[in-house]
Amino acid sequence: MPATAPRYASRVTQTLKYVLPLIAGVATLAAFEFGADHLIGAMQAPVMAGLLFLWLFCAILWGAFGVVRHADRLAEALGEPYGTLVLTLAVIGIEVALIAAVMLTGDASPTLARDTMFAVLMIVLNGLAGASLLLGGLRHGQQDYNLPGARAFIAVLVPLAVFALVLPNFTKSTPSPTFDAFQAGFFALITVLLYAVFLGIQTVRHRTFFEEPDQLTPDSNTVDPFDPDHIEEKKPTFAFHAVLLILTLIPIILLSERLAKIVDFGIVEVAAPPAIGGVIIALLVLMPEGLAALRAARANRLQRSVNLLLGSALSTIGLTVPAALAISLVTSEPITLGLDDTSMVMLLLTLLISSMTFGGIRTSVLQGAVHLVLFFAYLMLIFSP
């Protein structure tokens, strides 16, 4: 009995850890549904907007961490590459929901989807990839990953990113950097089809491309001592995590519209660069997954980090572009996709450097430093274009 009580208490604590993000999201949603919504409608003072933003941001972020935690447990059960794919799709699902909520508010900026996609690519391919390679290189010297898998990610990511964010600047069907209805339908369709082909390669035909290299054995200390999810006791079931993942996503999606209104108000109120809205959404979505990628690189599991990061970048284009174009076609609201000249240079440079970084079989501190330099340049150019 004395040994059973601590074990039971530990299981209760673990279960609460999985359930609390859902409880926080439901409680926040209930608070807004039954009274707090009028505070958003009557926003005048920046202080009130800031407090509401902080409340919603923390609730959604906590929920996002909960979603990633459930997806991580599903990843362990499914194995690679299915596990990482579940995690990536869950995170990008939150991003699509946030962007859709903002677009459907009716007063959203037509550049928000573009700014968010560009921010995700810069944060993932430069910020998080650079930090992961730097941390992994400092601890392990050189790190290996599965080259065919990384090349597959890049081969699909490059054309889809150029189609979505560069090509609209050079089409002649509209005077602005947008697609007309036919072009929007065409590029939405081919984006979905190409992404579906990639998923077939990743999960069925060539799934070994996305698994740890045969010659690589993870570091003896594979389990990160700073990972609070690691415990030795029996974990909850697969069904438990699958159901809670879906339930935790629901309040996040329903709270997204409220956050979108506050972000839009704040950008106008403080005269911030419009791109900040995209950066806020990208950071909110990517923070949990980014921490998972950093932990994987630190534990010498670079393949998992590569799958998470490049998978996020590709899913952002493969899912967000069709969703944004579909909403634009249904609502007849214009959506600007083409980047300005400075951002186009940063995107193309990032895609070139990423192709070089993930074109070999080993990475080191140098590649991490290069990507971080590009990330800091991106941040600087937001405030000083």
C-alpha positions, 0 to 999 in steps of 0.5 A: 500500500505505501508504494501504491499511493505515490504511484496513484497520486502520480497518475492522477497528476499526470492525467490532470496535466493532460486535461487542464489545457482543455479545462482552461480552454473551455472555461475561457470560451464559456467566459466569453460566451456568457459575458466577456464578448462585450469587452471586445466589442467595446474596446477603446483603451489599449490597456483593456485590449492588452489584458484581453489579448494576454488572457486569450493568448495564454489560454490558446497557447496552453491549449496548443501545448496540450494538443502537442502533448497529446500528439507527442504521445500518439507519435510514440504509439504510431512511430515515425513518420506517422507520429510526427505527421500527426503532430505537424497536422495538429499544429498546422490545423490550429494555424489554419483555424486562426487564419480562417477566423481572422479572414471571416471576421470581415475586417481582416487585412487582405495580407494576413494569410500571406504574412502568416505563411511567410512568418511561419517559413522564416521562423521555422526554416531560419529561427527554429532550424538554426537554433536546433542545428546550433544546439545539436552541433554544440552538444554532438559536433556533427549530426546525421539525418536521412538525406532522401527525406529532407530532399523530398521536403525541399523538393515539394516546398520550393515550388509550392512556396514560389507558386504561393508567395512569389508568382502572384507578383508576376501574373497579369490577370489582376493589377494587384499581387493576387490570383483571379478566380481561375488561377486561385482554383488551379493553384489551390487544387495543384497544391492539395494534390502535390501535398497529397502525393507527398503524404503518400510518399511519406507514409506509405511508399517511401516511409523509410526516407523519414525514419532515423538513419540505420547507422544512427543510434540516438544519444544514450541520454535520448530522453531529455532530462528537461522533458516534463512528459517523461515518466516511467509509469504506464501512460494513458491509452491511445484513445485517451490522447486521440479524443482529448487532442480533438476536444482541446482543439475545439475551444482553440478554434472557437477562441481564434476569432476573438484573438483575431479582433484584438490583434487587428485592433492592437495593430491599428492602435499602436501603428505597428507594422501589419506583418506583426499580426502574422508573426504573432499568429505564427509564434502562437502556433509554432511555440510548442512544436518548436520546443519539441524540435529543439528537444529532439535536436538536443537529444541527437534525434535530428531526423525527428527535428527535421521532420517536425520543422520541414513538415511544418513549413511544407504543411503551412503551404500545403494546407494554408494556401488552399484554405485561404484561397477557398475562403477568398473565393467563397466570400469574394474577399480579396487576398494578397499573396505576393510578397514585396521585393524585400521579402521575396529576396529573403524567401528565395535566399532562405529556400536556397540556403535550406536546400544547401543545408539539407543537401548533405548528410551531416549538419554542424554549428555553421549551418545553424549560425547561418540560418539564425543570421537570416532569421535576425535579418528578417526580424530587423526588416519587419521594423525597418523595411 
